[in-house]
């Protein structure tokens, strides 16, 4: 459960947020002035702040600047009417996470809040490596193999500097953890950390996400919006899957690295930014350069220091340590009785090839904890390879299936294809999670990464209870 501070001088706005966010399982604390908000911050730091721009007494911008000094790693979403967007934009340039316009679009607002909470969690959760750490909040990079000690050594060497770091490795090896470890051990650790997955954002939107845009730059650009490079000014930006970036966007990133400057889409103003860039890829950039799909000059700018994270199959001596770490973590998270791996189960884990690397191992242990019964996990509790409930597809095969599904919806439901397809996929995903957890709502919500109230709402919406016998005790 996240703690969210809502600051607005209108009582009805505060009441609405208490109802909306309370249904999502969040703890909501309210303040009717900037002064009251700062007093609450001194008592307990929240996970997120939602703050109105125009208030009596301290304005939202003044309150934000003071709050940032007290809680620099808490994301702040500014709330504004159309007439005060310039002030909200100024707050974003000073480090606010985002702004949202009144009256609110509820689905958009919920998505924005989820993104802000996730980013705040990344900034606040330390990443440790090597010896065991006493900080229970920390996420750890696990491994005592020689290959992992080389990774730890490089992180320690590059973190204090401002050099660009290129992190290489297969999917699931932990490249984002390496990036966050560099950030948390750097001199910019109290400044913003923003992560952008270049593969997850359509090419047409990635430039506006990174560099922002001016009002009227394209259809739907109703106000100026700073990009991630502006928001991360003074801090660190992590570009994941940079090998998927288009050549035109690569050229603009190169300019940021060379000149410390960029321009918003549709704008002429040169914006100075001071950002440390960390990048990651699972692709062979040398091959992409040879094929003309990646700029060689950008490659050399990125590759000042290169950290290669080894695949799990090349450090099998770390599998018992990783399995034990995930076992303790998810036993505690799911409030299960103390569980251990049988020698036969551990032998099976060590013998497996792990094409999905550490991420696959984590999911395997997580699923075993959820579905297993008793104090000992046996080999049959481990769903590996051909024993998976759903056969594993390669990425191209999965995309082909999704592409065919999208084509069918476009043909059958023109004008409503988007909503129908999203709902079909969402309902199927929820149904599968409930099947895997034997109808336990609490555990299914954990698997899906959403709150229990949200899951209940969607189960009711899609009438999934007709197909799955739900565990009414909900864990």
C-alpha positions as a printed Julia matrix, in Angstrom:
475×3 Matrix{Float64}:
   0.0     0.0     0.0
   1.35    3.42   -0.99
   0.98    6.62    1.03
  -0.16    9.55   -1.14
  -0.3    13.18    0.01
  -2.93   15.28   -1.81
  -2.61   19.07   -1.46
  -5.51   21.26   -2.61
  -7.47   24.08   -1.0
 -10.79   22.72   -2.31
 -12.35   20.26    0.12
 -14.39   18.47   -2.57
 -11.21   17.73   -4.54
  -9.6    16.17   -1.45
 -12.7    14.09   -0.77
 -12.79   12.85   -4.37
  -9.15   11.77   -4.2
  -9.73    9.99   -0.89
 -12.51    7.94   -2.47
 -10.71    7.31   -5.77
  -7.32    6.36   -4.35
  -8.78    4.61   -1.32
 -10.55    2.19   -3.67
  -7.15    1.43   -5.23
  -5.79    0.4    -1.84
  -3.71    3.53   -1.16
  -3.47    5.46    2.1
  -4.49    9.04    1.36
  -3.33   11.99    3.49
  -4.72   15.44    2.68
  -3.63   19.03    3.21
  -5.59   22.21    2.4
  -2.53   24.47    2.15
   1.14   24.4     1.29
   2.05   25.16    4.87
   0.05   22.18    6.15
   1.62   19.94    3.48
   5.14   20.89    4.57
   4.21   20.19    8.19
   2.97   16.7     7.22
   6.16   16.08    5.23
   8.2    16.77    8.33
   6.32   14.05   10.21
   6.29   11.29    7.55
   7.47   11.24    3.96
   4.83    9.92    1.5
   5.4     7.83   -1.64
   3.78   10.43   -3.92
   2.51   14.01   -3.75
  -0.41   15.37   -5.79
  -0.46   19.17   -5.49
  -2.58   21.96   -6.86
  -0.79   24.93   -8.43
  -3.08   27.75   -7.28
  -3.67   27.85   -3.52
  -4.06   30.53   -0.87
  -0.88   31.25    1.07
   2.05   29.31   -0.33
   1.51   28.57   -4.01
   1.94   25.08   -5.4
   5.25   26.06   -7.01
   6.65   27.5    -3.77
   5.46   24.46   -1.83
   7.01   22.13   -4.41
  10.41   23.84   -4.15
  10.41   23.52   -0.35
   9.09   19.94   -0.46
  11.85   18.98   -2.87
  14.45   20.09   -0.33
  12.83   17.91    2.36
  11.99   14.85    0.2
  13.98   14.97   -3.06
  13.09   11.42   -4.13
   9.32   11.72   -3.76
   7.66   12.28   -7.17
   5.29   15.24   -7.37
   2.36   15.54   -9.8
   1.13   19.1   -10.2
  -2.59   19.67  -10.75
  -3.66   22.65  -12.81
  -6.43   24.26  -14.79
  -5.8    25.18  -18.44
  -4.97   28.75  -17.51
  -2.02   27.87  -15.29
  -0.15   25.27  -17.36
   2.91   27.51  -17.69
   3.44   27.39  -13.93
   3.05   23.6   -13.98
   5.62   23.39  -16.77
   7.99   25.52  -14.7
   7.55   23.03  -11.85
   8.38   20.16  -14.2
  11.55   21.92  -15.28
  12.46   22.09  -11.59
  11.93   18.35  -11.19
   8.2    17.63  -10.86
   7.23   14.25  -12.31
   4.28   15.43  -14.4
   1.28   17.72  -14.44
  -2.38   16.85  -14.98
  -5.17   19.12  -16.13
  -8.47   19.81  -14.38
 -11.11   18.47  -14.85
  -9.42   15.07  -14.54
  -9.65   12.18  -16.95
  -9.82    9.37  -14.38
  -8.23    6.5   -16.4
  -5.36    8.79  -17.5
  -4.9    10.03  -13.94
  -4.76    6.48  -12.55
  -2.12    5.5   -15.11
  -0.08    8.6   -14.3
  -0.22    7.86  -10.56
   0.91    4.26  -11.13
   3.86    5.46  -13.25
   4.87    8.05  -10.65
   4.7     5.52   -7.81
   6.82    3.06   -9.79
   9.44    5.69  -10.6
   9.56    6.88   -7.0
  10.09    3.29   -5.87
  13.04    2.98   -8.26
  14.64    6.14   -6.9
  14.15    5.29   -3.23
  14.97    1.57   -3.25
  18.74    1.15   -2.87
  20.58   -1.48   -4.91
  23.38   -3.29   -3.11
  25.8    -5.91   -4.35
  28.45   -8.21   -3.02
  28.18   -8.9     0.73
  24.83   -9.16    2.46
  23.33   -5.81    3.37
  21.45   -5.01    6.57
  19.11   -2.61    4.75
  15.91   -4.62    4.29
  14.58   -2.06    1.8
  17.39   -2.75   -0.64
  17.25   -4.86   -3.74
  20.38   -6.95   -4.06
  22.46   -8.09   -6.96
  23.18  -11.68   -5.99
  26.25  -13.67   -6.96
  29.71  -14.69   -5.86
  30.95  -15.95   -9.2
  34.08  -14.37  -10.74
  31.97  -12.87  -13.55
  29.71  -11.08  -11.09
  32.63   -9.8    -9.03
  33.89   -8.15  -12.23
  30.5    -6.44  -12.58
  30.6    -5.24   -8.95
  34.11   -3.91   -9.43
  33.13   -1.93  -12.53
  30.08   -0.44  -10.79
  32.3     0.74   -7.94
  34.8     2.25  -10.36
  32.35    4.13  -12.61
  29.63    5.17  -10.14
  31.42    8.22   -8.6
  32.19    9.75  -12.02
  29.82   11.26  -14.57
  30.86    9.09  -17.51
  28.31    7.45  -19.78
  27.91    3.72  -19.17
  26.73    1.13  -21.69
  25.28   -1.98  -20.04
  25.14   -5.09  -22.21
  23.47   -8.42  -21.6
  20.67  -10.75  -22.58
  17.09  -10.07  -21.52
  16.52  -10.9   -17.87
  20.14  -10.67  -16.71
  19.57   -7.61  -14.51
  20.77   -4.67  -16.61
  18.36   -2.24  -14.94
  19.66   -3.26  -11.51
  23.18   -2.43  -12.68
  22.0     1.0   -13.87
  20.27    1.68  -10.58
  23.31    0.52   -8.61
  25.44    3.02  -10.55
  22.88    5.74   -9.78
  22.55    4.94   -6.06
  26.33    4.95   -5.59
  26.88    8.11   -7.64
  27.23   11.76   -6.69
  23.79   12.34   -8.25
  22.0     9.9    -5.94
  19.83   12.67   -4.43
  18.8    13.95   -7.86
  16.14   12.51  -10.22
  16.49    9.08  -11.83
  14.25    8.52  -14.85
  14.06    5.27  -16.8
  12.77    5.06  -20.37
  12.27    1.77  -22.21
  12.96    2.65  -25.85
  11.43   -0.62  -27.09
   8.15   -0.12  -25.21
   7.36    3.33  -26.65
   6.3     3.68  -30.31
   8.91    5.37  -32.47
   6.57    8.28  -33.2
   6.2     9.02  -29.48
   9.71    8.38  -28.21
  11.14   11.72  -29.39
   8.37   13.7   -27.69
   8.83   11.59  -24.53
  12.56   12.3   -24.39
  12.71   15.9   -25.62
   9.22   17.28  -25.0
   7.16   19.39  -27.37
   5.71   22.84  -27.9
   2.02   23.65  -28.1
   0.74   22.84  -31.57
   3.75   20.7   -32.52
   1.33   17.95  -33.56
  -2.33   17.05  -33.24
  -3.19   16.78  -29.57
  -0.29   18.95  -28.34
  -2.56   21.39  -26.49
   0.2    22.76  -24.25
   3.98   22.79  -23.99
   5.47   19.77  -22.27
   9.08   19.26  -21.12
  10.73   15.96  -21.99
  12.55   13.43  -19.82
  15.95   15.06  -20.41
  14.63   18.33  -18.98
  12.96   16.56  -16.07
  16.15   14.66  -15.24
  18.28   17.81  -15.28
  20.97   17.44  -12.63
  20.23   13.74  -12.3
  20.44   10.5   -14.29
  18.47    9.12  -17.21
  18.48    5.42  -18.08
  17.68    4.49  -21.68
  16.84    0.79  -21.73
  16.91   -1.15  -25.03
  18.65    1.72  -26.79
  19.33   -0.58  -29.75
  15.64   -0.21  -30.7
  15.91    3.59  -31.07
  15.33    5.1   -34.51
  18.22    6.89  -36.31
  16.52   10.31  -36.04
  16.15    9.97  -32.27
  19.72    8.67  -32.02
  20.93   11.91  -33.63
  19.16   13.99  -30.99
  20.52   11.89  -28.14
  23.99   12.33  -29.63
  23.54   16.1   -29.49
  22.65   15.92  -25.79
  25.85   13.96  -25.15
  28.02   16.26  -27.26
  26.58   19.67  -26.39
  24.42   19.18  -23.32
  21.5    20.67  -25.23
  18.27   19.71  -26.98
  15.15   21.26  -28.5
  11.52   20.39  -27.94
   9.53   19.12  -30.92
   8.13   22.1   -32.8
  10.38   24.52  -30.93
  13.42   26.68  -31.67
  14.64   27.3   -28.13
  17.89   25.54  -27.19
  17.49   23.93  -23.77
  20.59   23.26  -21.71
  20.55   20.02  -19.72
  23.02   18.46  -17.3
  22.19   14.76  -17.32
  24.21   11.61  -16.79
  23.23    8.99  -19.36
  23.16    5.26  -18.68
  22.11    2.97  -21.52
  21.39   -0.74  -21.87
  20.86   -3.13  -24.75
  20.42   -6.83  -25.43
  21.3    -6.35  -29.09
  24.62   -6.6   -30.9
  25.31   -2.92  -31.57
  28.33   -3.74  -33.76
  26.04   -5.68  -36.1
  23.48   -2.85  -36.08
  26.23   -0.36  -36.98
  27.32   -2.63  -39.85
  23.71   -2.73  -41.1
  23.36    1.05  -40.85
  20.74    0.89  -38.08
  22.83    2.38  -35.29
  25.05    5.44  -35.41
  28.72    4.69  -34.91
  29.39    8.14  -33.39
  26.63    7.61  -30.83
  28.01    4.16  -30.03
  31.41    5.6   -29.12
  29.76    8.31  -27.0
  27.75    5.68  -25.11
  30.53    3.14  -24.78
  32.84    5.19  -22.56
  32.63    2.34  -20.06
  30.98   -0.97  -20.92
  29.55   -3.35  -18.32
  28.57   -6.81  -19.55
  26.14   -8.72  -17.33
  26.71  -12.48  -17.83
  23.82  -14.84  -18.62
  22.77  -17.14  -15.8
  23.95  -20.27  -17.63
  27.51  -18.88  -17.44
  27.39  -18.44  -13.65
  25.48  -21.48  -12.45
  27.29  -21.4    -9.11
  25.08  -18.38   -8.31
  21.78  -20.24   -8.85
  21.49  -21.58   -5.25
  22.14  -18.08   -3.86
  19.58  -16.49   -6.18
  16.98  -19.17   -5.51
  17.36  -18.74   -1.75
  17.11  -14.94   -2.05
  13.89  -15.09   -4.09
  12.48  -17.83   -1.85
  12.9   -15.68    1.28
  11.6   -12.59   -0.51
   8.37  -14.14   -1.79
   7.73  -16.25    1.28
   7.72  -13.01    3.24
   5.72  -11.09    0.61
   2.99  -13.73    0.27
   3.01  -14.43    4.03
   3.67  -18.1     3.53
   5.13  -20.42    6.11
   8.9   -20.83    6.01
   9.78  -22.74    2.87
  12.92  -24.41    1.61
  14.01  -26.13   -1.58
  14.55  -29.87   -1.56
  17.99  -31.08   -2.79
  16.25  -32.57   -5.84
  14.55  -29.25   -6.65
  17.83  -27.38   -6.31
  19.54  -29.93   -8.56
  16.85  -29.4   -11.18
  17.27  -25.61  -11.0
  21.03  -25.92  -11.47
  20.69  -28.29  -14.44
  18.25  -26.05  -16.34
  19.59  -23.73  -19.11
  17.63  -20.59  -18.07
  17.02  -18.92  -21.44
  15.16  -16.17  -19.55
  18.06  -15.71  -17.11
  17.54  -14.29  -13.61
  14.09  -12.95  -14.45
  12.94  -16.44  -15.4
  14.4   -17.9   -12.2
  12.65  -15.23  -10.13
   9.3   -15.95  -11.79
   9.82  -19.69  -11.31
  10.44  -19.32   -7.56
   7.62  -16.79   -7.2
   5.16  -19.17   -8.85
   6.4   -22.1    -6.77
   5.87  -20.13   -3.55
   2.35  -19.15   -4.6
   1.27  -22.65   -5.71
   3.4   -24.89   -3.46
   2.1   -26.39   -0.25
   4.07  -27.45    2.77
   7.52  -26.46    3.99
   9.52  -28.09    1.2
   9.38  -27.25   -2.52
   9.82  -30.37   -4.61
  10.85  -30.65   -8.3
   7.2   -30.95   -9.37
   6.53  -27.47   -7.98
   9.02  -25.95  -10.45
   7.55  -25.12  -13.84
  10.47  -25.22  -16.25
  10.79  -25.67  -20.0
   8.21  -28.11  -21.34
   6.44  -28.26  -17.98
   5.17  -24.7   -18.3
   1.39  -24.39  -18.24
   1.51  -22.3   -21.41
   4.11  -23.25  -24.05
   6.79  -20.59  -24.34
   6.82  -18.76  -27.66
   9.72  -16.88  -29.14
   9.34  -13.09  -29.38
   8.67  -13.14  -33.17
   6.03  -15.86  -32.75
   4.32  -13.95  -29.93
   4.31  -10.75  -31.98
   2.87  -12.64  -34.94
   0.01  -13.94  -32.79
  -0.68  -10.45  -31.43
  -0.48   -8.99  -34.93
  -3.06  -11.46  -36.23
  -5.34  -10.74  -33.28
  -5.05   -6.99  -33.91
  -5.82   -7.47  -37.62
  -8.96   -9.47  -36.82
 -10.24   -6.8   -34.43
  -9.59   -4.02  -36.94
 -11.61   -5.92  -39.54
 -14.46   -6.97  -37.26
 -14.84   -3.85  -35.12
 -13.69   -0.74  -37.01
 -14.0     2.27  -34.75
 -14.02    0.17  -31.6
 -11.1    -2.2   -32.19
  -8.79   -0.62  -29.63
 -11.15   -0.97  -26.66
 -12.28   -4.48  -27.59
  -8.74   -5.81  -28.02
  -7.47   -4.26  -24.78
 -10.4    -5.68  -22.83
 -10.01   -9.14  -24.36
  -6.29   -9.3   -23.51
  -6.84   -7.86  -20.02
  -9.61  -10.34  -19.22
  -7.5   -13.28  -20.41
  -4.49  -12.13  -18.38
  -6.6   -11.85  -15.22
  -8.21  -15.23  -15.85
  -4.8   -16.89  -16.23
  -3.49  -15.26  -13.03
  -6.52  -16.5   -11.11
  -6.08  -20.0   -12.51
  -2.41  -20.06  -11.47
  -3.29  -18.91   -7.93
  -6.32  -21.2    -7.64
  -8.66  -18.2    -7.47
  -6.82  -16.39   -4.66
  -7.43  -12.68   -5.32
  -4.63  -11.38   -3.11
  -1.98  -13.61   -4.72
  -3.33  -12.98   -8.24
  -3.13   -9.23   -7.65
   0.53   -9.65   -6.59
   1.28  -11.63   -9.76
  -0.39   -9.0   -11.94
   1.21   -6.05  -10.13
  -2.1    -4.34   -9.35
  -4.01   -3.69   -6.13
  -6.62   -6.12   -4.8
  -9.49   -3.55   -5.13
  -8.53   -2.98   -8.78
  -8.55   -6.72   -9.42
 -11.94   -7.11   -7.74
 -13.32   -4.32   -9.95
 -12.02   -5.95  -13.12
 -13.17   -9.45  -12.08
 -16.65   -8.01  -11.68
 -16.41   -6.07  -14.94
 -15.5    -9.14  -16.99
 -17.69  -11.5   -14.91
 -14.71  -13.78  -14.45
 -16.21  -15.27  -11.3
 -18.47  -17.32  -13.58
 -15.43  -19.12  -14.94
 -13.15  -19.31  -11.87
 -14.09  -20.35   -8.36
 -12.61  -17.54   -6.32
 -11.12  -18.02   -2.89
 -13.34  -15.7    -0.84
 -10.8   -15.58    1.96
  -8.48  -13.77   -0.54
  -5.33  -14.89    1.2
